[in-house]
Amino acid sequence: MANKDTAVDRRFQNLTARYNYIYNSNVLLTEYNESLLQSYTDNYEKILPVYLDPEPQVNLVLTAGVANKQLDEVITKSQTIINEKSFSNYIDDAYMLLGKANYLKGNYFIAAEYFDYTAKTYSSDLKTFIMAMNWKARSQMQLNNMVLADKIIDTMLRACDELKKDIAEPLATAAQMRIYQKRNKEAILFLESAIERAEEKQLRIRWRFILAQLQEKEKNITDAYANFTKVEKSNAPFEMYFHANLNRIKLKALLSGEKLNKEQQLLALLKDDKNTDYTDQIYYQVGELLSAEGNFVKAAEYYNKSVQTSTRNQNQKALSYLRIADLNFKEFNDYIKAKRYYDSTVMILPKNFPDYDAIVKKANNLQYLTDRYTLIAKEDTAQAIAKLPAGEREAKVKAYLTPKVEVANTGGVINNQFLNDPDFPNQSLNTPKTAAGSTFYFSNNAAISAGFGDFKKRWGNRQLEDNWRQSVRSSAQETNSVLAGGNVATGITPANGTNNPTATDQTSLEKQFLDGLPTTPELLASSNQKIIDAYFEIASFYQQELGDKAEANKIYLELLKRYPENNHLVAMYYSLYLNYKGVDEAKSEEYKQLVLKKFPESNFAKTILDPSYSAKQSQLENIAINNYNTAFDTYAKKDYPNVVKQVNDNISAFPENDFAPQYAYLKAIAIGRTAKVDSLLTQFNLITTLYPNDKIITPLVRDHLKYIEANLEEFKQRPVALIDFDPNAPRFVSQANPAPVENKPLVTENATVKTAEPKVAKPVEEVKPADVNKPASIFSAAKSEEYYYVIDVADATLTLSSSRFGLGQFNRGNYPDNDLVHKLVELDNDQLIYVTSFIDLEDAKLYESSIVGQLKNIMKVPANLYKGFIISKENFEKLTDRQRINEYLEFLKDNYK
């Protein structure tokens, strides 16, 4: 029967819509929410979510909505109202029910559309408008559209000012947004208002627990204790009751100021049979209390008990492993054991755990921190021994260097059976066998002999020392700047001691250590500098790589305490100024003033006074790059007088420019092409005088001067010092002809592999899919006999002649005997300059560590357009386009470390 717009028909439609459909749909939703409450698992180590919603996905994966009979029935009933009860007063309610049902099914896009339509269509009904905006904001939060959700909430809150009632849920939604934004103080205010207005008892209890968590986090112990106590005395679900009680006990002593035996109070909970399933959490909380009191040894015992008794709660087990790892790292200084516990943590920690990425990064890079902490301990020990009377030093050194039995490191995949054993990181799962037929390289005399023979054929008799591959030492090895591994990297001994030559016996080690004790002011200064650099690099790593500002500040302050005057002061003051900003404004201002007053001419001070200073510097750098490229083009055209003029103009205009040594070199060789050798010698000597610390040009010029000196009579007979591009004439020093640009495809013998790959439309930006089932990489980490160092320039239109010229200068100046050659491959959107070749990965890493700090002066293109990396010959042949390069860079994150 067709619907009619009559008074009788309206009343009938309202009656049936309300009681047959709306009422029953709300009953179904209530039943669904009650079942959700029974099955939902909260993680009490985090701030609980305001609603029983899944955590927003960072990388959204679109999936079909979850099939659910109750929710599907709600959708059917709502659609019936819209289609068959079009003259009723419940159309807006039907759309809201459609949105809620889709939201609970996980169809957040569809839900957001329904709520958006409702808010726009029924904006005159203030209550409906606010509720629709509330659910729309929740939908956008689930889609991780936080900026849009925040705007929706702002609009909703302005409307709430007029409604005054029925606004508990909108206020709670606003609190959830503030929690996501880490604006806890605002979240507390919203939750307090929501609790006052909430009618549903279980929601009030849940929100009060969250309120107490936030108050504890903000150090408001009094209110946190009061709210945990209220939750404990309420009709809360048992697990929430248990954690409220646990937190209440923890805070009670802090609040009263009395010396209560919190350990006994917590352990008393074990006597209650209802708490059997929470034994691991009780032990963990005891460990937390003991750790806060500084009783780290006993704390570690309880963390281990927590692991032993953790049978079903993997989150709790991971947390206990994490605490043990932190204790070993920060308090016990047992870095090898810390590494194993961090690895254990990462194996079972869920990826949505707070700071998961930082924990993984710490586990992966622990060797970096370990080496520096070990160096600090070693130098402190050496300084302490050096202060002893000469007769007592030898005994102390002997005791210090006596080998300690270390547990063999575990490799490969650890079987799950070990995860319930708190000591499994200490156990050797692959005990090395020492049978007579061992294939271990250093146990095989024949292999050692053959390897030594091959080494001598390639390298000759080289002394065992840092950078042994370079026959001529240049100032590149004397740099004071922190390169890839930092100041400490080249002089550091790994914590496991594997750098020690196997043939060195204990007596010679002791003698070497004794001889190296800092017993003179010079040696003491050198030892102190190693400690200073190590502390600075540790703090920088925490700040820049791990994003742990609090730990970085702790290290910076320790360094300032031990060495108030050091060569990193301005960088430390600036870092402390930034790290305290928004956290402790008084301290931030203190360090800001130290930068401005003590180092007014530094780039840090200029950046504080003018936040756009860095952008202006980048603009100046781009001008300098363009000017250098112009001068280089002029040189390539053999317009030598104009080269000299342009160089003089640029050095005069920008005397502090980083390219000044390279300008001076262009001028010198331009003069060498037009004048006799005396003029060339004058220019070369000027370079070594003006730029003694340059790492690109000055080493090369020193080699030139040696060559000229050895062949001075021949040079004096030349009409001009440098013969102009005559392929039949003797070349200056060891000038290499530039390698030709290779045509595509990259490697012809790989053509069949290329054609087998499907052609995919090129995306505008690299899209990284969610890491659900990560496909196997086409790249291999297998050992290769040839490695390259590649500089990828992400612009196929740029001319790279001047950059390749600079790369050649660096290679000839710093690696004169290594026969390094650089070549160019052009792809559709990229140009790859690759340096070939290195016989092993360590060789390539050594080269990378020396060049990475010089790339900004070598490359004459904007810094954001290029990236350097190591690659094997086999993997290089697979780089066919931008997509493959991006895939390799992802592969590189987990390999070649």
Secondary structure as the mmCIF struct_conf table of DSSP 4:
data_model
#
loop_
_struct_conf.conf_type_id
_struct_conf.id
_struct_conf.beg_label_comp_id
_struct_conf.beg_label_asym_id
_struct_conf.beg_label_seq_id
_struct_conf.end_label_comp_id
_struct_conf.end_label_asym_id
_struct_conf.end_label_seq_id
BEND BEND1 THR A 6 THR A 6
HELX_RH_AL_P HELX_RH_AL_P1 ALA A 7 THR A 16
HELX_RH_PI_P HELX_RH_PI_P1 ALA A 17 ILE A 22
HELX_RH_AL_P HELX_RH_AL_P2 TYR A 23 SER A 39
TURN_TY1_P TURN_TY1_P1 TYR A 44 GLU A 45
BEND BEND2 LYS A 46 LYS A 46
HELX_LH_PP_P HELX_LH_PP_P1 ILE A 47 PRO A 49
BEND BEND3 VAL A 50 LEU A 52
HELX_LH_PP_P HELX_LH_PP_P2 PRO A 54 GLN A 57
BEND BEND4 VAL A 58 ASN A 59
HELX_LH_PP_P HELX_LH_PP_P3 ALA A 64 ALA A 67
HELX_RH_AL_P HELX_RH_AL_P3 LYS A 69 GLU A 84
TURN_TY1_P TURN_TY1_P2 SER A 86 PHE A 87
BEND BEND5 SER A 88 ASN A 89
HELX_RH_AL_P HELX_RH_AL_P4 ILE A 91 LYS A 105
TURN_TY1_P TURN_TY1_P3 GLY A 106 GLY A 106
HELX_RH_AL_P HELX_RH_AL_P5 TYR A 108 THR A 121
TURN_TY1_P TURN_TY1_P4 TYR A 122 SER A 124
BEND BEND6 ASP A 125 ASP A 125
HELX_RH_AL_P HELX_RH_AL_P6 LEU A 126 GLN A 142
TURN_TY1_P TURN_TY1_P5 LEU A 143 ASN A 144
HELX_RH_AL_P HELX_RH_AL_P7 MET A 146 LEU A 163
BEND BEND7 LYS A 165 ASP A 166
HELX_RH_AL_P HELX_RH_AL_P8 ALA A 168 TYR A 180
TURN_TY1_P TURN_TY1_P6 GLN A 181 LYS A 182
HELX_RH_AL_P HELX_RH_AL_P9 ASN A 184 ARG A 197
HELX_RH_AL_P HELX_RH_AL_P10 LYS A 201 LYS A 217
TURN_TY1_P TURN_TY1_P7 GLU A 218 LYS A 219
HELX_RH_AL_P HELX_RH_AL_P11 ILE A 221 GLU A 232
TURN_TY1_P TURN_TY1_P8 LYS A 233 ASN A 235
HELX_RH_AL_P HELX_RH_AL_P12 PHE A 238 SER A 256
BEND BEND8 GLU A 258 GLU A 258
HELX_RH_AL_P HELX_RH_AL_P13 LYS A 262 ALA A 268
HELX_RH_3T_P HELX_RH_3T_P1 LEU A 269 LYS A 271
BEND BEND9 ASP A 272 ASP A 272
HELX_RH_3T_P HELX_RH_3T_P2 ASP A 273 TYR A 278
HELX_RH_AL_P HELX_RH_AL_P14 THR A 279 ALA A 292
TURN_TY1_P TURN_TY1_P9 GLU A 293 GLY A 294
HELX_RH_AL_P HELX_RH_AL_P15 PHE A 296 THR A 309
BEND BEND10 THR A 311 ARG A 312
HELX_RH_AL_P HELX_RH_AL_P16 GLN A 314 ASP A 326
HELX_RH_PI_P HELX_RH_PI_P2 LEU A 327 GLU A 331
BEND BEND11 PHE A 332 PHE A 332
HELX_RH_AL_P HELX_RH_AL_P17 TYR A 335 ILE A 348
BEND BEND12 LEU A 349 LEU A 349
TURN_TY1_P TURN_TY1_P10 LYS A 351 ASN A 352
BEND BEND13 PHE A 353 PHE A 353
TURN_TY1_P TURN_TY1_P11 PRO A 354 ASP A 355
HELX_RH_AL_P HELX_RH_AL_P18 TYR A 356 ASN A 364
TURN_TY1_P TURN_TY1_P12 ASN A 365 ASN A 365
HELX_RH_AL_P HELX_RH_AL_P19 LEU A 366 ALA A 386
TURN_TY1_P TURN_TY1_P13 LYS A 387 LYS A 387
BEND BEND14 LEU A 388 LEU A 388
HELX_RH_AL_P HELX_RH_AL_P20 ALA A 390 LEU A 401
BEND BEND15 THR A 402 THR A 402
HELX_LH_PP_P HELX_LH_PP_P4 VAL A 407 THR A 410
BEND BEND16 GLY A 412 GLY A 412
HELX_LH_PP_P HELX_LH_PP_P5 VAL A 413 ASN A 415
HELX_RH_3T_P HELX_RH_3T_P3 ASN A 416 PHE A 418
TURN_TY1_P TURN_TY1_P14 LEU A 419 ASN A 420
TURN_TY1_P TURN_TY1_P15 PRO A 422 ASP A 423
HELX_RH_3T_P HELX_RH_3T_P4 PHE A 424 ASN A 426
BEND BEND17 GLN A 427 GLN A 427
BEND BEND18 LEU A 429 ASN A 430
HELX_LH_PP_P HELX_LH_PP_P6 THR A 431 LYS A 433
TURN_TY1_P TURN_TY1_P16 ALA A 436 GLY A 437
HELX_RH_3T_P HELX_RH_3T_P5 TYR A 441 SER A 443
HELX_RH_AL_P HELX_RH_AL_P21 ASN A 445 TRP A 459
BEND BEND19 ASN A 461 ASN A 461
BEND BEND20 LEU A 464 GLU A 465
TURN_TY1_P TURN_TY1_P17 ASP A 466 ARG A 469
BEND BEND21 SER A 471 VAL A 472
HELX_RH_3T_P HELX_RH_3T_P6 SER A 475 GLU A 478
BEND BEND22 SER A 481 SER A 481
BEND BEND23 ALA A 484 GLY A 485
HELX_RH_AL_P HELX_RH_AL_P22 GLY A 486 ALA A 489
TURN_TY1_P TURN_TY1_P18 THR A 490 GLY A 491
TURN_TY1_P TURN_TY1_P19 ALA A 495 ASN A 496
TURN_TY1_P TURN_TY1_P20 THR A 498 ASN A 499
BEND BEND24 ASN A 500 ASN A 500
TURN_TY1_P TURN_TY1_P21 THR A 502 ALA A 503
HELX_RH_AL_P HELX_RH_AL_P23 GLN A 506 ASP A 515
TURN_TY1_P TURN_TY1_P22 GLY A 516 GLY A 516
BEND BEND25 LEU A 517 LEU A 517
BEND BEND26 THR A 520 THR A 520
HELX_RH_AL_P HELX_RH_AL_P24 PRO A 521 SER A 540
HELX_RH_PI_P HELX_RH_PI_P3 PHE A 541 GLU A 545
BEND BEND27 LEU A 546 LEU A 546
HELX_RH_AL_P HELX_RH_AL_P25 LYS A 549 ARG A 562
BEND BEND28 PRO A 564 GLU A 565
TURN_TY1_P TURN_TY1_P23 ASN A 567 HIS A 568
HELX_RH_AL_P HELX_RH_AL_P26 LEU A 569 TYR A 580
TURN_TY1_P TURN_TY1_P24 LYS A 581 VAL A 583
HELX_RH_AL_P HELX_RH_AL_P27 GLU A 585 LYS A 598
TURN_TY1_P TURN_TY1_P25 PRO A 600 GLU A 601
BEND BEND29 SER A 602 SER A 602
HELX_RH_AL_P HELX_RH_AL_P28 ASN A 603 LEU A 609
TURN_TY1_P TURN_TY1_P26 PRO A 611 SER A 612
HELX_RH_AL_P HELX_RH_AL_P29 TYR A 613 ALA A 636
TURN_TY1_P TURN_TY1_P27 LYS A 637 LYS A 638
HELX_RH_AL_P HELX_RH_AL_P30 TYR A 640 ALA A 653
TURN_TY1_P TURN_TY1_P28 PRO A 655 GLU A 656
TURN_TY1_P TURN_TY1_P29 ASP A 658 PHE A 659
HELX_RH_AL_P HELX_RH_AL_P31 ALA A 660 GLY A 672
TURN_TY1_P TURN_TY1_P30 ARG A 673 THR A 674
BEND BEND30 ALA A 675 ALA A 675
HELX_RH_AL_P HELX_RH_AL_P32 VAL A 677 LEU A 690
TURN_TY1_P TURN_TY1_P31 PRO A 692 ASN A 693
BEND BEND31 LYS A 695 ILE A 696
HELX_RH_AL_P HELX_RH_AL_P33 ILE A 697 ALA A 710
TURN_TY1_P TURN_TY1_P32 ASN A 711 ASN A 711
HELX_RH_AL_P HELX_RH_AL_P34 LEU A 712 GLN A 717
BEND BEND32 ARG A 718 LEU A 722
BEND BEND33 PHE A 725 PHE A 725
TURN_TY1_P TURN_TY1_P33 PRO A 727 ASN A 728
BEND BEND34 ALA A 729 ALA A 729
HELX_LH_PP_P HELX_LH_PP_P7 PRO A 730 ARG A 731
BEND BEND35 PHE A 732 PHE A 732
TURN_TY1_P TURN_TY1_P34 VAL A 733 SER A 734
HELX_LH_PP_P HELX_LH_PP_P8 GLN A 735 PRO A 740
STRN STRN1 VAL A 741 GLU A 742
HELX_LH_PP_P HELX_LH_PP_P9 ASN A 743 ASN A 743
BEND BEND36 LYS A 744 LEU A 746
HELX_RH_3T_P HELX_RH_3T_P7 THR A 748 ASN A 750
HELX_RH_AL_P HELX_RH_AL_P35 ALA A 751 ALA A 756
BEND BEND37 GLU A 757 GLU A 757
HELX_LH_PP_P HELX_LH_PP_P10 PRO A 758 LYS A 759
HELX_LH_PP_P HELX_LH_PP_P11 ALA A 761 PRO A 763
BEND BEND38 VAL A 764 GLU A 765
BEND BEND39 ASP A 771 ASN A 773
HELX_LH_PP_P HELX_LH_PP_P12 LYS A 774 SER A 777
BEND BEND40 ILE A 778 ILE A 778
BEND BEND41 GLU A 785 GLU A 785
STRN STRN2 TYR A 787 VAL A 793
BEND BEND42 ALA A 794 ALA A 794
TURN_TY1_P TURN_TY1_P35 ALA A 796 THR A 797
BEND BEND43 LEU A 798 LEU A 798
HELX_RH_AL_P HELX_RH_AL_P36 SER A 801 ASN A 814
TURN_TY1_P TURN_TY1_P36 PRO A 816 ASP A 817
BEND BEND44 ASN A 818 ASN A 818
STRN STRN3 VAL A 821 GLU A 826
BEND BEND45 ASP A 828 ASN A 829
STRN STRN4 GLN A 831 PHE A 838
BEND BEND46 ILE A 839 ASP A 840
HELX_RH_AL_P HELX_RH_AL_P37 LEU A 841 ILE A 851
HELX_RH_3T_P HELX_RH_3T_P8 VAL A 852 GLN A 854
HELX_RH_AL_P HELX_RH_AL_P38 LEU A 855 ILE A 858
BEND BEND47 VAL A 861 VAL A 861
HELX_RH_3T_P HELX_RH_3T_P9 ALA A 863 LEU A 865
STRN STRN5 TYR A 866 SER A 872
HELX_RH_AL_P HELX_RH_AL_P39 LYS A 873 PHE A 876
TURN_TY1_P TURN_TY1_P37 GLU A 877 LYS A 878
BEND BEND48 ASP A 881 ASP A 881
HELX_RH_AL_P HELX_RH_AL_P40 ARG A 882 LYS A 893
TURN_TY1_P TURN_TY1_P38 ASP A 894 ASP A 894
BEND BEND49 ASN A 895 ASN A 895
#
